[in-house]
Amino acid sequence: MNASPPAAEPVPSPQPRTEDERTLLVKVFGKDRPGITAGLFATLAEFGVDVIDIEQMVTRGRITLCALTTPPAGGSPGAEGSLRVTVHRWAEELKLQAEIISGTGDNRPRREGRSHVTVLGHPLTASAVSGLTARITAAGGNIDRVFRLAKYPVTAVELAVSGVATDVLRAELAQEAAAQRLDIAVVQAGLQRRAKRLVVMDVDSTLIQDEVIELFAAHAGCEEKVAEVTAAAMAGELDFEESLRARVALLAGLDASVTDKVRAEVRLTPGARTLIRTLQRLGFQVAIVSGGFTQVTDHLVELLGLDFAAANTLEVADGKFTGRVTGEIVDRAGKARWLARFAEQAKVPLEQTVAIGDGANDLDMLNAAGLGVAFNAKPVVREAADTSVNVPFLDTVLYLLGITREEVEAADALDGTPTE
């Protein structure tokens, strides 16, 4: 009879370090080159230290490398002195500067109230950064980390801020954004930020640069009349459904074959393909919802490989537009309903959705989504949305999700896709 194997020894749980434990902060800075990080830690390894934290940053070819470690094994003053001499000698050989500071404990834990603040500047001026950071301080916040997301077509940086509630910080920085002409997004830190899995976009003046009904109206010879009504509706001065029916009535008798011409005239917003391609690579589902017409949105779905779409449909009889629309009207309330339907079909909770739009008829959708982005929007929309983007590049929305320009370009390079 085989004997039972001895019970395994329980693995002790690691214990957090106490604030009174001695630590060393090793800081190296100078001209960057390959091998600096490897060289520093090879030097420290000679003294049997444990690594508690590492921070490294390279700016314009200058490296700042920090390592927080335990004292040398054994803890004798002589061993620590030898470590200091050895590190300084290594640094001098590479024409670097080194600083070693004794202390206790680790970094202070971040305070409650944690947010990611994304700042888009075109350009990003020193005075704007001054005003932004002063507002954070005045609100009781602390900037724990700053990271650049993109250097073109806009300068985008992300700040990790703690110590102030996200909604309070958002309200404070909204005022500064208006004063400094910056785009600033403030979102709560945590896993939910990376969990937004459905993006729903308006079409006219968001995904595309045009107003589709005006393109049709140009072929009917009533472009100016339609444009006037469109502008009033988008500014919230007219009921959308009423204005839609009034504009569509002006198209009565127009040959429906102009649809092909209108599709060819549609211009995607700069960065639209990059935004959609990147989101799809990350596993997002992408939808469009439009107060325009399926005669164009169906083409966009095929062109861009979108997952969902909803729009109005121009009625056609005997090959001509009748001046009426058929089916459920996609208006302000309708866009929010379609957002909820798309989320249900995608099996994504509403708090994990992003909505992007520019007009008053997008407001319900923007408010219903987990993150509402006003894109080059009318004032009434900018004031109501979670955040706004006021540069003509749709892919800047990626930065609000914490995605860097370098990551986008690296993914495009793998399959030879030119980044817009």
N, C-alpha and C positions, 0 to 999 in steps of 0.2 A: 504494500500500500504506500503510495507516494505521500510524503509529508507536505502539508500546506506551506506555500511560500510565506516568508515573514512579511508582516504588514509593512507597507511603505511608510517611511518617516514623513510626517506632515511638513509641507513646505511653508516656512514662516512668511507671513505677509510683510512686504517692505514697509518700513516706518518712515513717515515724513521727517525731514530734518528739522531740528529745532532752531529757533532764532538766535540762540546763544552759541551755536557751533561755529568754530572759526572757519573762515573761508578766505581764499585769495582771488582777487580780480586781476587777471593778466590781460593787459591791453597792448596791442601792437598796431602801429599805423605807419603808412608810408606809401611808396610807389608799388602798385599791384604787379604781380607776376605769378606764373604758375608755381605751385609748390609751397607757398607761404603757410597755408593752413596745415598741410601735412608736416612741414618742418617744425612748426610750433608744437604740435601735439606729439611728435616724435621726441622733442626735447623734454616736454613735460612727462612723457611716459617713463623717462629714466628715473623719476622720483616717485613713481607709484601713486600719483594723485588720481582721484575720481573726478570726472567732469560733471558739474551740476547744471551748467547752462553755457550756450554758445550763441553769440550774435556776430554777424559779419555783414559789412556793407561796402560796396565799391561805388564811388562817385568820381566821375571824370578821371578814371585810372588811379585813384587813391583809395587804398584799402584801410578800413578800420575793423580790426578783429578783436573781439573780447571773449575771454574764457573765464568762467567762474568755476573754481576747483576747490577741493579739500586741500589742506596742507600736506606736505610730503609724508609718505608712510613713516610711522615712528614718531612724528611730531616734534623732533628735536630742533632747537633754534639753529643748530649748525646745518641741518638738512635744508631748512627754509632759506638760509643765507646762500647755500650752494645753488639752490634753484634760481634765486635771483641773479646771481653772477652768471650762471649758465645761460639763462634766457637773454640777458642783456648782451652777452658775448655773441650768441647766435644772431640776435637782431642787428648788431653792429656789422657783422659779416655780410648781411644782406642790405646794409644801408637803410635799415628801418629804425624806428624809435619804439621803445618798450617802456611800459609803466606797470608796476606791480603794487597793488594796494591791499593791505591786510584789513580784515573786518570780520563781521559775524553775520551768519544767516544768508538767506537767499534773497531774490527780489521780493519786494513787498507784494502781497497778493493784490490783484486789481480790485478796486472797490465795486460795490453794487452799482447798477445803472450803467450797462455797457452797450456801446453803440459803435457802428461803423459809419464814418462820415466820408462820403465820396465827393470830391471837389473837381469840377471840370472848368478849366480856364482857357480862354482863347484870345489873348495869352493869360497866363496866371501871373499876376503882378505881386511884387513884394508888399505893396500897400494892402492888397486884397488878403494875402496870407496874414498880415498883421491884424487886420480887422476881424478875420475869422477866428484866429487863435485867441484874441482878446475876448471875444464873445464867449468862447468855450470856458475860459478862465472865470469870467464874470458869472457864468451860470453854475460855477462850482465843479466843473469838469476838469479832468486831467488827461493830457495826451500821452498815451502809453507807447504808441508806435506810429510811425509814418512810413508809407510805402508808395512808390510810384507805380501806377498802373499803365500809363501810356505817355509818350512824349509827342505824338502826332496822331491824328490831325488836331487833337487838342492835348493840353497837358492835364493829365488826370492823376490825382493822388488820393490815397485812402488813409484816414486817420482812425486809429483805435482809441476811443475815448471812454473813460469810466468816471463814475462819481456823480452823474446826473441822469435823470430819467430820460428815455429816448424822446418822448413827446415834448418834454420841456426843452430839450436841446434842439429838436426840429423847429419849434416855434421861434427860438432865439436866432437860429442860423438862417431861417427864412427871411428875416429882416435884413440880415447882413448880405444874403445872396442878392436881394433886390438892390441894396445900396452899392454893392461892388460889381454888379452885373456878372455874377458867377452862377453856375449851376451847382447846387449842393443837395445831396441826398443823404438822409439820416435814417438808418434802419437799425433795428435792435440786433445785437450780436447773438449768436447761437446757431444751432443746426438748422433752424427754420430758414435762415437766409439762403442756404444752399439747397433747400428742398423745393424751390419754386419750379414746377415741372410743366407748366402750361403758359404760353405767352399768346395773348390775343391782341391783335392790332386793328385799329381803324385803317381804312384804305386811303381815301382822298386826303391829300396833304399830309399823310403820315407814311404809309408804305410807298405811295407814289407821290409825285410832285404836283399832280393835276387834280382838278375837280371833274370827275367823269361826266357829270351832266352838262358841264360847260363845253366839253369836247363834242358831245352830241349836239348841243345847241349851236355850236359854230357851223355845223353842217346844215342846220335848219334855219340859219340866218337870224337867230334870236339870242346870241351869246350875251349881249350887254344886259338884256332884261333878266336873263337867268342868273347872271353873275350878281346883280344887285340883290335879288331875293336870297341867293346862296349866302352872301356875306351877312345879311341880316339874320338868317337862321343860325349860322355858325356862331354868331355873337350872342345868341340867346334872345334876340329881339322879336323873333317870330316863332310860333309853334311849328315844329319840324314837319309833322305830317301834313299840315295845311300848306306849308311852303313847298313840300315835295310834290303834292298833287298839282299845285299851281304851276310849278316849273315843268313837270312832265306833260301837262296839257299843251304847252307850247311846242312840244315835239310831234303833235298829231299830224299824220300824213307823211312824216319823214320815212324814206325807204330804209327798212331794217338792214339792208346790205351794208350800210355805213358802219355797222358794228366792227367789221374787219379793219376798216380804216382807223376807227377809234382805238382798237386794241394796239395797232401799230404805233399810234401817237402817244400812248401812255409811257411816261418816264418814271422808272423806279427812283426812289430817293437814294442819294449816295449812301453807301454802307448797308443798304437793305439786303443784298445777297449775302454779304459777310455776316450780318446779324443772324439771318435764318440758317445759313450753312453751319455756323458755329453752334447755335442752339440745338440743331438736329444732331450734331456730333456728340453733344453732351447728353443726349437722350430726352431733350425737351420735345413736347408737342407744340406745334405752332398753328394758330388759327387767325383768320381775318373775319371781321364783321363790319358791314358797310351799309350806310344809307344810300349808297350808289346801287349798281345794278349787276345782276348775275351775268349779264351779257359780257361783262369785263372781269368780274371776280372769278368766274369759272376758268377763264384763261390764265389768271394769276395762280390759281391753285395748281394747274398743270405745269406752268412755267417754273414755279418755285418748289413744287413738291409739298404743298401744305397739307395739314391733317384735317382741318375743318374750315368751313366757310359759310357765311350767311349774308344775304343781301336782298334788296328788292328786285323785282323782275318787271321789265317793261313789257306790256302786253303787245302782241303782234297779231294782226289780222290781214290776210291777203298780202303778206310781204311788207306791210307798213306798220309803223307804230301807231297805236290808237290814241295816245295821249293819256293812258291810264296805266296803273300798276296792278299786278295780280298778287293774291296771297297775303300773308301776314306782313304788315309794314314793319320794317326795321328802323325804329326811331330811337330816341334816348332811352326809354324804358326797355325797348326791344333789344338793344345792345346788351344791357345788363342781363336780360333773360337768356340770351344766347351764350353769354359768358358762363352762366350757371349750367346750361345744357352741355356746352363743350366740356366743362370741368367734370360733369357727371359721366359723360361718355369716355373721357380720358382717365376716369377714376382718380381724379386729383381734387383734394379739398380746395375750396375757394381761397383759403389763406395761403395756398401754395401756387397762386396764379399771379401773373403780371399782365396788366392791361396798359396799352399805349394809345394815346389819341390826342387830337388837337382842338376839337370843337365842343361847344356846349352840349351837343347830343352825345358826347362821350362821357359826360360827368358821372352818370349812374354806374357805368361800367368801371370807370376809374376808382370810384368809391367802393365798389363791391369787391374788387380784386385785392389780393394780399399786398400788392405794390402797384400803385397807379402812377404812371409816368405821363406828364403833359409834354408833348413833343412840339416845339415851336408853336405853342398854343396861344389862344386868345387869353387876355388877362383874367377873365372870369374862370377859365380852366386852370391856369397856373396857380391861382390863389386857392383852389379847392383840392388840387392833386397832392399826393404824397411828396412828389418831387417833379422837377421840370428839367428839360434839356432844351437849350436855346441855341444850339449849333446845328448846322444842316447835315449832320452825319448820323444816320440811324443806328449804326453799330456802336455808338458811344453808350447805348443802353447796356451793352455788355459790361462796361466798367461798373455800373451800378450793382451788378451781380458779383463783383469781385474778380472778374475775368480780365487778365492783362492783355495788352496789345501783343506782347511777345508770345504768349500762349496761342493767340489767334494765328499769328504769322507762322509759328512753328507747325501748327496743324495743317495750314494751307501748303506749306513747303513739302510736307510728306507726300501729298498727292498732286503737287504741281499746280495747285489752284492759285491764281493771282489774287492777292488781297486788295480790296478796293481802297 
